[in-house]
Amino acid sequence: MDTKSLALEVLYEDANVIALNKPAGLLVHGIFTKDGPKHTEETLVDWLAKKYPETQEVGDRDESNLIRQQRGGIVHRLDRDTSGVMIIARNQKTFEYLKKLFQTKSIEKQYVALVWGRIHEKSGVIDKPISIKDGSVKRTVFKGKMPREAVTEYERARYYQYRHGKHTDELTLLSLAPKTGRTHQIRVHLSSIGHAVAGDKMYGKKGSLVFEDGTELQRHFLHAQKITFSPRPGAAKVTIEAPLPAELVAALQNLTPIE
């Protein structure tokens, strides 16, 4: 994705914090090594460097007070194909403050996901530690390296029917609240209960959604819809919402709501 022509939507902005609506397909930041960056495409951090250059002086620092990696102002991430609201710190003091809010679970996040199959429970909690799968970048709830606590709450919104050729499948639309912030957490947790996110190529088995009109959802159906936090110490909480992107709205319109 070319950030030169990308017009990211700014959802909230003050002297300390920026909230953006990240589109699917955009990498948040690259991987940096002692030999330099390992990515060639432009990232969200690159876009921030042009639009908000002060963010490049913000981040985790080493013993010499230098930023360890070029992740200007980033305090949390979204996967490449996950869209939605992200908050970015504009100065080091706010970075440390927001980082502490995440560590103390004082920031509320709400996602929406469309998953394969019918989830019968009105609501539920997935409480399964997530670890790194040996020899892979994938995460797992089964035996892996460095397991860490992971908790995801969910509520059922409605059911849909998906027709493809002579076959039909059922899907469930969910609202989710991750209580921890592990890599790929929602995707791994939903896959672990047999309800992978629709379109998830890493943790799902059914592939993309291809509709009768020939269109295809070119991403997974996971969107960071809301985030609630206090933008500075002592301030009232604000809720910032990123509307469901057009491609996900269109996907739902191509499905049949069912009881």
Buried (B, 14 or more C-beta within 10 A) or exposed (E): BEBEEEEBEEBBEEEBBBBBBBBBEBBBBBEBEEEEBEEEEBBBBBBBBEEBEEBBEBBEEEEEEEBEBBBBBBBBBBBBBBBBBBBBBBBBEBBBBBBEBBEEEEBBBBBBBBBBBBBEEEEBEBEBBBBBBEEEEBBBBEEBEEBBEBBBBBBBEEBBEBEEEEEEBBBBBBBBBBBBBBBBBBBBBBBBBEBBBBBBEBBBEBEBBBBEEEEBBEBBBBBBBBBBBBBBEEEEEBEBBBBBBEBBEEBBEBBEEEE
